[in-house]
Amino acid sequence: MDWEMWFLGTDEDGKPKKWSAGRFKQRVLTVSINELAKLYPKTSFVITTQKEGRKVTGYQLDITPINTMLDI
């Protein structure tokens, strides 16, 4: 997949490194969202897993600013 090469790079043979979807979510998406949440504390981040049957085909990340005077 294109995202694997973009995020993970390639091995010595020039082939994209491969991670399972769960590992990608844990190591890349969750870490990224936590960093973004520190930079943008009044923002909601929601990850939706996209599947075909049981196979994970991707993730959708919804980023929504929250307009409030309250501390979040």
mmCIF file as gemmi writes it, N, C-alpha and C atoms, coordinates in Angstrom:
data_model
loop_
_atom_site.group_PDB
_atom_site.id
_atom_site.type_symbol
_atom_site.label_atom_id
_atom_site.label_alt_id
_atom_site.label_comp_id
_atom_site.label_asym_id
_atom_site.label_entity_id
_atom_site.label_seq_id
_atom_site.pdbx_PDB_ins_code
_atom_site.Cartn_x
_atom_site.Cartn_y
_atom_site.Cartn_z
_atom_site.occupancy
_atom_site.B_iso_or_equiv
_atom_site.pdbx_formal_charge
_atom_site.auth_seq_id
_atom_site.auth_asym_id
_atom_site.pdbx_PDB_model_num
ATOM 1 N N . MET Axp A 1 ? 0.84 -1.185 0 1 0 ? 1 A 1
ATOM 2 C CA . MET Axp A 1 ? 0 0 0 1 0 ? 1 A 1
ATOM 3 C C . MET Axp A 1 ? 0.884 1.248 0 1 0 ? 1 A 1
ATOM 4 N N . ASP Axp A 2 ? 0.359 2.321 -0.55 1 0 ? 2 A 1
ATOM 5 C CA . ASP Axp A 2 ? 1.113 3.564 -0.64 1 0 ? 2 A 1
ATOM 6 C C . ASP Axp A 2 ? 1.463 4.143 0.728 1 0 ? 2 A 1
ATOM 7 N N . TRP Axp A 3 ? 0.54 4.032 1.69 1 0 ? 3 A 1
ATOM 8 C CA . TRP Axp A 3 ? 0.803 4.618 3.008 1 0 ? 3 A 1
ATOM 9 C C . TRP Axp A 3 ? 1.965 3.927 3.702 1 0 ? 3 A 1
ATOM 10 N N . GLU Axp A 4 ? 2.148 2.642 3.446 1 0 ? 4 A 1
ATOM 11 C CA . GLU Axp A 4 ? 3.255 1.932 4.087 1 0 ? 4 A 1
ATOM 12 C C . GLU Axp A 4 ? 4.593 2.528 3.668 1 0 ? 4 A 1
ATOM 13 N N . MET Axp A 5 ? 4.751 2.756 2.39 1 0 ? 5 A 1
ATOM 14 C CA . MET Axp A 5 ? 6.006 3.311 1.894 1 0 ? 5 A 1
ATOM 15 C C . MET Axp A 5 ? 6.196 4.74 2.408 1 0 ? 5 A 1
ATOM 16 N N . TRP Axp A 6 ? 5.126 5.518 2.427 1 0 ? 6 A 1
ATOM 17 C CA . TRP Axp A 6 ? 5.213 6.914 2.856 1 0 ? 6 A 1
ATOM 18 C C . TRP Axp A 6 ? 5.584 7.013 4.332 1 0 ? 6 A 1
ATOM 19 N N . PHE Axp A 7 ? 4.945 6.211 5.191 1 0 ? 7 A 1
ATOM 20 C CA . PHE Axp A 7 ? 5.204 6.278 6.626 1 0 ? 7 A 1
ATOM 21 C C . PHE Axp A 7 ? 6.41 5.462 7.063 1 0 ? 7 A 1
ATOM 22 N N . LEU Axp A 8 ? 6.594 4.297 6.481 1 0 ? 8 A 1
ATOM 23 C CA . LEU Axp A 8 ? 7.568 3.339 7 1 0 ? 8 A 1
ATOM 24 C C . LEU Axp A 8 ? 8.861 3.257 6.198 1 0 ? 8 A 1
ATOM 25 N N . GLY Axp A 9 ? 8.838 3.748 4.964 1 0 ? 9 A 1
ATOM 26 C CA . GLY Axp A 9 ? 10.034 3.655 4.133 1 0 ? 9 A 1
ATOM 27 C C . GLY Axp A 9 ? 10.152 2.291 3.475 1 0 ? 9 A 1
ATOM 28 N N . THR Axp A 10 ? 11.365 1.986 3.043 1 0 ? 10 A 1
ATOM 29 C CA . THR Axp A 10 ? 11.603 0.733 2.332 1 0 ? 10 A 1
ATOM 30 C C . THR Axp A 10 ? 12.713 -0.064 3.013 1 0 ? 10 A 1
ATOM 31 N N . ASP Axp A 11 ? 12.784 -1.348 2.662 1 0 ? 11 A 1
ATOM 32 C CA . ASP Axp A 11 ? 13.853 -2.196 3.185 1 0 ? 11 A 1
ATOM 33 C C . ASP Axp A 11 ? 15.088 -2.06 2.289 1 0 ? 11 A 1
ATOM 34 N N . GLU Axp A 12 ? 16.09 -2.889 2.517 1 0 ? 12 A 1
ATOM 35 C CA . GLU Axp A 12 ? 17.343 -2.826 1.757 1 0 ? 12 A 1
ATOM 36 C C . GLU Axp A 12 ? 17.152 -3.089 0.268 1 0 ? 12 A 1
ATOM 37 N N . ASP Axp A 13 ? 16.096 -3.836 -0.079 1 0 ? 13 A 1
ATOM 38 C CA . ASP Axp A 13 ? 15.817 -4.177 -1.477 1 0 ? 13 A 1
ATOM 39 C C . ASP Axp A 13 ? 14.916 -3.152 -2.166 1 0 ? 13 A 1
ATOM 40 N N . GLY Axp A 14 ? 14.528 -2.098 -1.466 1 0 ? 14 A 1
ATOM 41 C CA . GLY Axp A 14 ? 13.655 -1.084 -2.041 1 0 ? 14 A 1
ATOM 42 C C . GLY Axp A 14 ? 12.18 -1.409 -1.977 1 0 ? 14 A 1
ATOM 43 N N . LYS Axp A 15 ? 11.823 -2.496 -1.282 1 0 ? 15 A 1
ATOM 44 C CA . LYS Axp A 15 ? 10.418 -2.879 -1.138 1 0 ? 15 A 1
ATOM 45 C C . LYS Axp A 15 ? 9.83 -2.188 0.088 1 0 ? 15 A 1
ATOM 46 N N . PRO Axp A 16 ? 8.549 -1.778 0.003 1 0 ? 16 A 1
ATOM 47 C CA . PRO Axp A 16 ? 7.934 -1.123 1.166 1 0 ? 16 A 1
ATOM 48 C C . PRO Axp A 16 ? 7.932 -2.041 2.386 1 0 ? 16 A 1
ATOM 49 N N . LYS Axp A 17 ? 8.255 -1.461 3.547 1 0 ? 17 A 1
ATOM 50 C CA . LYS Axp A 17 ? 8.14 -2.223 4.794 1 0 ? 17 A 1
ATOM 51 C C . LYS Axp A 17 ? 6.665 -2.475 5.048 1 0 ? 17 A 1
ATOM 52 N N . LYS Axp A 18 ? 6.356 -3.564 5.713 1 0 ? 18 A 1
ATOM 53 C CA . LYS Axp A 18 ? 4.962 -3.929 5.965 1 0 ? 18 A 1
ATOM 54 C C . LYS Axp A 18 ? 4.692 -4.03 7.458 1 0 ? 18 A 1
ATOM 55 N N . TRP Axp A 19 ? 3.589 -3.446 7.869 1 0 ? 19 A 1
ATOM 56 C CA . TRP Axp A 19 ? 3.076 -3.56 9.23 1 0 ? 19 A 1
ATOM 57 C C . TRP Axp A 19 ? 1.617 -3.972 9.131 1 0 ? 19 A 1
ATOM 58 N N . SER Axp A 20 ? 1.127 -4.637 10.164 1 0 ? 20 A 1
ATOM 59 C CA . SER Axp A 20 ? -0.302 -4.933 10.21 1 0 ? 20 A 1
ATOM 60 C C . SER Axp A 20 ? -1.053 -3.627 10.452 1 0 ? 20 A 1
ATOM 61 N N . ALA Axp A 21 ? -2.344 -3.622 10.12 1 0 ? 21 A 1
ATOM 62 C CA . ALA Axp A 21 ? -3.157 -2.417 10.317 1 0 ? 21 A 1
ATOM 63 C C . ALA Axp A 21 ? -3.211 -2.021 11.787 1 0 ? 21 A 1
ATOM 64 N N . GLY Axp A 22 ? -3.295 -3.009 12.675 1 0 ? 22 A 1
ATOM 65 C CA . GLY Axp A 22 ? -3.343 -2.726 14.111 1 0 ? 22 A 1
ATOM 66 C C . GLY Axp A 22 ? -2.064 -2.082 14.611 1 0 ? 22 A 1
ATOM 67 N N . ARG Axp A 23 ? -0.94 -2.581 14.146 1 0 ? 23 A 1
ATOM 68 C CA . ARG Axp A 23 ? 0.348 -2.011 14.547 1 0 ? 23 A 1
ATOM 69 C C . ARG Axp A 23 ? 0.492 -0.586 14.008 1 0 ? 23 A 1
ATOM 70 N N . PHE Axp A 24 ? 0.059 -0.358 12.769 1 0 ? 24 A 1
ATOM 71 C CA . PHE Axp A 24 ? 0.105 0.97 12.181 1 0 ? 24 A 1
ATOM 72 C C . PHE Axp A 24 ? -0.739 1.942 13.005 1 0 ? 24 A 1
ATOM 73 N N . LYS Axp A 25 ? -1.94 1.504 13.366 1 0 ? 25 A 1
ATOM 74 C CA . LYS Axp A 25 ? -2.823 2.369 14.164 1 0 ? 25 A 1
ATOM 75 C C . LYS Axp A 25 ? -2.172 2.697 15.503 1 0 ? 25 A 1
ATOM 76 N N . GLN Axp A 26 ? -1.618 1.69 16.154 1 0 ? 26 A 1
ATOM 77 C CA . GLN Axp A 26 ? -1.009 1.88 17.467 1 0 ? 26 A 1
ATOM 78 C C . GLN Axp A 26 ? 0.239 2.752 17.397 1 0 ? 26 A 1
ATOM 79 N N . ARG Axp A 27 ? 1.122 2.478 16.47 1 0 ? 27 A 1
ATOM 80 C CA . ARG Axp A 27 ? 2.417 3.141 16.419 1 0 ? 27 A 1
ATOM 81 C C . ARG Axp A 27 ? 2.414 4.479 15.695 1 0 ? 27 A 1
ATOM 82 N N . VAL Axp A 28 ? 1.539 4.646 14.71 1 0 ? 28 A 1
ATOM 83 C CA . VAL Axp A 28 ? 1.559 5.872 13.908 1 0 ? 28 A 1
ATOM 84 C C . VAL Axp A 28 ? 0.363 6.764 14.227 1 0 ? 28 A 1
ATOM 85 N N . LEU Axp A 29 ? -0.844 6.25 14.051 1 0 ? 29 A 1
ATOM 86 C CA . LEU Axp A 29 ? -2.012 7.098 14.221 1 0 ? 29 A 1
ATOM 87 C C . LEU Axp A 29 ? -2.219 7.55 15.658 1 0 ? 29 A 1
ATOM 88 N N . THR Axp A 30 ? -2.134 6.64 16.602 1 0 ? 30 A 1
ATOM 89 C CA . THR Axp A 30 ? -2.355 7.003 18.002 1 0 ? 30 A 1
ATOM 90 C C . THR Axp A 30 ? -1.299 7.98 18.492 1 0 ? 30 A 1
ATOM 91 N N . VAL Axp A 31 ? -0.051 7.748 18.167 1 0 ? 31 A 1
ATOM 92 C CA . VAL Axp A 31 ? 1.028 8.654 18.567 1 0 ? 31 A 1
ATOM 93 C C . VAL Axp A 31 ? 0.827 10.024 17.922 1 0 ? 31 A 1
ATOM 94 N N . SER Axp A 32 ? 0.474 10.044 16.645 1 0 ? 32 A 1
ATOM 95 C CA . SER Axp A 32 ? 0.253 11.31 15.94 1 0 ? 32 A 1
ATOM 96 C C . SER Axp A 32 ? -0.902 12.097 16.547 1 0 ? 32 A 1
ATOM 97 N N . ILE Axp A 33 ? -1.989 11.418 16.843 1 0 ? 33 A 1
ATOM 98 C CA . ILE Axp A 33 ? -3.149 12.089 17.435 1 0 ? 33 A 1
ATOM 99 C C . ILE Axp A 33 ? -2.806 12.654 18.809 1 0 ? 33 A 1
ATOM 100 N N . ASN Axp A 34 ? -2.054 11.916 19.598 1 0 ? 34 A 1
ATOM 101 C CA . ASN Axp A 34 ? -1.656 12.416 20.917 1 0 ? 34 A 1
ATOM 102 C C . ASN Axp A 34 ? -0.805 13.677 20.795 1 0 ? 34 A 1
ATOM 103 N N . GLU Axp A 35 ? 0.087 13.715 19.828 1 0 ? 35 A 1
ATOM 104 C CA . GLU Axp A 35 ? 0.915 14.906 19.605 1 0 ? 35 A 1
ATOM 105 C C . GLU Axp A 35 ? 0.057 16.076 19.122 1 0 ? 35 A 1
ATOM 106 N N . LEU Axp A 36 ? -0.851 15.809 18.195 1 0 ? 36 A 1
ATOM 107 C CA . LEU Axp A 36 ? -1.738 16.864 17.713 1 0 ? 36 A 1
ATOM 108 C C . LEU Axp A 36 ? -2.634 17.403 18.827 1 0 ? 36 A 1
ATOM 109 N N . ALA Axp A 37 ? -3.093 16.513 19.709 1 0 ? 37 A 1
ATOM 110 C CA . ALA Axp A 37 ? -3.957 16.934 20.821 1 0 ? 37 A 1
ATOM 111 C C . ALA Axp A 37 ? -3.224 17.887 21.764 1 0 ? 37 A 1
ATOM 112 N N . LYS Axp A 38 ? -1.915 17.702 21.905 1 0 ? 38 A 1
ATOM 113 C CA . LYS Axp A 38 ? -1.128 18.63 22.736 1 0 ? 38 A 1
ATOM 114 C C . LYS Axp A 38 ? -1.024 19.995 22.071 1 0 ? 38 A 1
ATOM 115 N N . LEU Axp A 39 ? -0.868 20.011 20.756 1 0 ? 39 A 1
ATOM 116 C CA . LEU Axp A 39 ? -0.753 21.272 20.019 1 0 ? 39 A 1
ATOM 117 C C . LEU Axp A 39 ? -2.092 21.993 19.877 1 0 ? 39 A 1
ATOM 118 N N . TYR Axp A 40 ? -3.157 21.22 19.752 1 0 ? 40 A 1
ATOM 119 C CA . TYR Axp A 40 ? -4.5 21.767 19.533 1 0 ? 40 A 1
ATOM 120 C C . TYR Axp A 40 ? -5.462 21.189 20.567 1 0 ? 40 A 1
ATOM 121 N N . PRO Axp A 41 ? -5.408 21.691 21.811 1 0 ? 41 A 1
ATOM 122 C CA . PRO Axp A 41 ? -6.198 21.087 22.885 1 0 ? 41 A 1
ATOM 123 C C . PRO Axp A 41 ? -7.713 21.227 22.72 1 0 ? 41 A 1
ATOM 124 N N . LYS Axp A 42 ? -8.178 22.203 21.981 1 0 ? 42 A 1
ATOM 125 C CA . LYS Axp A 42 ? -9.622 22.373 21.801 1 0 ? 42 A 1
ATOM 126 C C . LYS Axp A 42 ? -10.055 21.79 20.457 1 0 ? 42 A 1
ATOM 127 N N . THR Axp A 43 ? -9.633 20.55 20.24 1 0 ? 43 A 1
ATOM 128 C CA . THR Axp A 43 ? -9.925 19.858 18.99 1 0 ? 43 A 1
ATOM 129 C C . THR Axp A 43 ? -10.286 18.406 19.297 1 0 ? 43 A 1
ATOM 130 N N . SER Axp A 44 ? -11.253 17.888 18.574 1 0 ? 44 A 1
ATOM 131 C CA . SER Axp A 44 ? -11.668 16.493 18.715 1 0 ? 44 A 1
ATOM 132 C C . SER Axp A 44 ? -11.058 15.676 17.578 1 0 ? 44 A 1
ATOM 133 N N . PHE Axp A 45 ? -10.47 14.53 17.928 1 0 ? 45 A 1
ATOM 134 C CA . PHE Axp A 45 ? -9.879 13.618 16.952 1 0 ? 45 A 1
ATOM 135 C C . PHE Axp A 45 ? -10.585 12.269 17.076 1 0 ? 45 A 1
ATOM 136 N N . VAL Axp A 46 ? -11.159 11.793 15.987 1 0 ? 46 A 1
ATOM 137 C CA . VAL Axp A 46 ? -11.883 10.515 16 1 0 ? 46 A 1
ATOM 138 C C . VAL Axp A 46 ? -11.37 9.655 14.846 1 0 ? 46 A 1
ATOM 139 N N . ILE Axp A 47 ? -10.908 8.45 15.172 1 0 ? 47 A 1
ATOM 140 C CA . ILE Axp A 47 ? -10.459 7.499 14.148 1 0 ? 47 A 1
ATOM 141 C C . ILE Axp A 47 ? -11.574 6.493 13.899 1 0 ? 47 A 1
ATOM 142 N N . THR Axp A 48 ? -11.93 6.309 12.633 1 0 ? 48 A 1
ATOM 143 C CA . THR Axp A 48 ? -12.91 5.297 12.246 1 0 ? 48 A 1
ATOM 144 C C . THR Axp A 48 ? -12.19 4.262 11.384 1 0 ? 48 A 1
ATOM 145 N N . THR Axp A 49 ? -12.298 3.003 11.791 1 0 ? 49 A 1
ATOM 146 C CA . THR Axp A 49 ? -11.679 1.921 11.032 1 0 ? 49 A 1
ATOM 147 C C . THR Axp A 49 ? -12.574 1.554 9.865 1 0 ? 49 A 1
ATOM 148 N N . GLN Axp A 50 ? -12.018 1.496 8.675 1 0 ? 50 A 1
ATOM 149 C CA . GLN Axp A 50 ? -12.763 1.102 7.481 1 0 ? 50 A 1
ATOM 150 C C . GLN Axp A 50 ? -12.411 -0.343 7.164 1 0 ? 50 A 1
ATOM 151 N N . LYS Axp A 51 ? -13.453 -1.16 6.931 1 0 ? 51 A 1
ATOM 152 C CA . LYS Axp A 51 ? -13.241 -2.589 6.712 1 0 ? 51 A 1
ATOM 153 C C . LYS Axp A 51 ? -14.017 -3.084 5.51 1 0 ? 51 A 1
ATOM 154 N N . GLU Axp A 52 ? -13.503 -4.172 4.93 1 0 ? 52 A 1
ATOM 155 C CA . GLU Axp A 52 ? -14.225 -4.992 3.965 1 0 ? 52 A 1
ATOM 156 C C . GLU Axp A 52 ? -14.302 -6.362 4.604 1 0 ? 52 A 1
ATOM 157 N N . GLY Axp A 53 ? -15.459 -6.681 5.166 1 0 ? 53 A 1
ATOM 158 C CA . GLY Axp A 53 ? -15.579 -7.901 5.955 1 0 ? 53 A 1
ATOM 159 C C . GLY Axp A 53 ? -14.763 -7.729 7.231 1 0 ? 53 A 1
ATOM 160 N N . ARG Axp A 54 ? -13.832 -8.648 7.468 1 0 ? 54 A 1
ATOM 161 C CA . ARG Axp A 54 ? -12.972 -8.551 8.642 1 0 ? 54 A 1
ATOM 162 C C . ARG Axp A 54 ? -11.656 -7.841 8.356 1 0 ? 54 A 1
ATOM 163 N N . LYS Axp A 55 ? -11.362 -7.616 7.082 1 0 ? 55 A 1
ATOM 164 C CA . LYS Axp A 55 ? -10.093 -7.027 6.68 1 0 ? 55 A 1
ATOM 165 C C . LYS Axp A 55 ? -10.138 -5.503 6.804 1 0 ? 55 A 1
ATOM 166 N N . VAL Axp A 56 ? -9.164 -4.948 7.515 1 0 ? 56 A 1
ATOM 167 C CA . VAL Axp A 56 ? -9.049 -3.502 7.639 1 0 ? 56 A 1
ATOM 168 C C . VAL Axp A 56 ? -8.456 -2.958 6.339 1 0 ? 56 A 1
ATOM 169 N N . THR Axp A 57 ? -9.164 -2.012 5.727 1 0 ? 57 A 1
ATOM 170 C CA . THR Axp A 57 ? -8.711 -1.441 4.459 1 0 ? 57 A 1
ATOM 171 C C . THR Axp A 57 ? -8.187 -0.017 4.619 1 0 ? 57 A 1
ATOM 172 N N . GLY Axp A 58 ? -8.453 0.588 5.772 1 0 ? 58 A 1
ATOM 173 C CA . GLY Axp A 58 ? -7.962 1.945 5.991 1 0 ? 58 A 1
ATOM 174 C C . GLY Axp A 58 ? -8.539 2.547 7.249 1 0 ? 58 A 1
ATOM 175 N N . TYR Axp A 59 ? -8.192 3.8 7.453 1 0 ? 59 A 1
ATOM 176 C CA . TYR Axp A 59 ? -8.683 4.549 8.602 1 0 ? 59 A 1
ATOM 177 C C . TYR Axp A 59 ? -9.126 5.918 8.129 1 0 ? 59 A 1
ATOM 178 N N . GLN Axp A 60 ? -10.16 6.421 8.765 1 0 ? 60 A 1
ATOM 179 C CA . GLN Axp A 60 ? -10.604 7.793 8.51 1 0 ? 60 A 1
ATOM 180 C C . GLN Axp A 60 ? -10.377 8.572 9.793 1 0 ? 60 A 1
ATOM 181 N N . LEU Axp A 61 ? -9.71 9.696 9.689 1 0 ? 61 A 1
ATOM 182 C CA . LEU Axp A 61 ? -9.454 10.548 10.842 1 0 ? 61 A 1
ATOM 183 C C . LEU Axp A 61 ? -10.259 11.822 10.675 1 0 ? 61 A 1
ATOM 184 N N . ASP Axp A 62 ? -11.196 12.044 11.595 1 0 ? 62 A 1
ATOM 185 C CA . ASP Axp A 62 ? -11.987 13.269 11.595 1 0 ? 62 A 1
ATOM 186 C C . ASP Axp A 62 ? -11.409 14.208 12.647 1 0 ? 62 A 1
ATOM 187 N N . ILE Axp A 63 ? -11.091 15.424 12.215 1 0 ? 63 A 1
ATOM 188 C CA . ILE Axp A 63 ? -10.533 16.441 13.099 1 0 ? 63 A 1
ATOM 189 C C . ILE Axp A 63 ? -11.52 17.593 13.148 1 0 ? 63 A 1
ATOM 190 N N . THR Axp A 64 ? -12.028 17.877 14.349 1 0 ? 64 A 1
ATOM 191 C CA . THR Axp A 64 ? -13.057 18.892 14.508 1 0 ? 64 A 1
ATOM 192 C C . THR Axp A 64 ? -12.655 19.887 15.586 1 0 ? 64 A 1
ATOM 193 N N . PRO Axp A 65 ? -12.56 21.175 15.255 1 0 ? 65 A 1
ATOM 194 C CA . PRO Axp A 65 ? -12.274 22.169 16.28 1 0 ? 65 A 1
ATOM 195 C C . PRO Axp A 65 ? -13.495 22.336 17.188 1 0 ? 65 A 1
ATOM 196 N N . ILE Axp A 66 ? -13.241 22.553 18.451 1 0 ? 66 A 1
ATOM 197 C CA . ILE Axp A 66 ? -14.312 22.733 19.424 1 0 ? 66 A 1
ATOM 198 C C . ILE Axp A 66 ? -14.274 24.176 19.894 1 0 ? 66 A 1
ATOM 199 N N . ASN Axp A 67 ? -15.336 24.918 19.618 1 0 ? 67 A 1
ATOM 200 C CA . ASN Axp A 67 ? -15.41 26.31 20.035 1 0 ? 67 A 1
ATOM 201 C C . ASN Axp A 67 ? -16.083 26.377 21.41 1 0 ? 67 A 1
ATOM 202 N N . THR Axp A 68 ? -15.25 26.609 22.427 1 0 ? 68 A 1
ATOM 203 C CA . THR Axp A 68 ? -15.754 26.688 23.785 1 0 ? 68 A 1
ATOM 204 C C . THR Axp A 68 ? -14.857 27.592 24.619 1 0 ? 68 A 1
ATOM 205 N N . MET Axp A 69 ? -15.428 28.143 25.659 1 0 ? 69 A 1
ATOM 206 C CA . MET Axp A 69 ? -14.651 28.953 26.597 1 0 ? 69 A 1
ATOM 207 C C . MET Axp A 69 ? -14.17 28.088 27.765 1 0 ? 69 A 1
ATOM 208 N N . LEU Axp A 70 ? -14.686 26.869 27.854 1 0 ? 70 A 1
ATOM 209 C CA . LEU Axp A 70 ? -14.335 25.967 28.939 1 0 ? 70 A 1
ATOM 210 C C . LEU Axp A 70 ? -12.986 25.315 28.682 1 0 ? 70 A 1
ATOM 211 N N . ASP Axp A 71 ? -12.265 24.983 29.747 1 0 ? 71 A 1
ATOM 212 C CA . ASP Axp A 71 ? -11.016 24.23 29.607 1 0 ? 71 A 1
ATOM 213 C C . ASP Axp A 71 ? -11.351 22.787 29.275 1 0 ? 71 A 1
ATOM 214 N N . ILE Axp A 72 ? -10.646 22.269 28.328 1 0 ? 72 A 1
ATOM 215 C CA . ILE Axp A 72 ? -10.873 20.86 27.932 1 0 ? 72 A 1
ATOM 216 C C . ILE Axp A 72 ? -9.678 20.045 28.354 1 0 ? 72 A 1
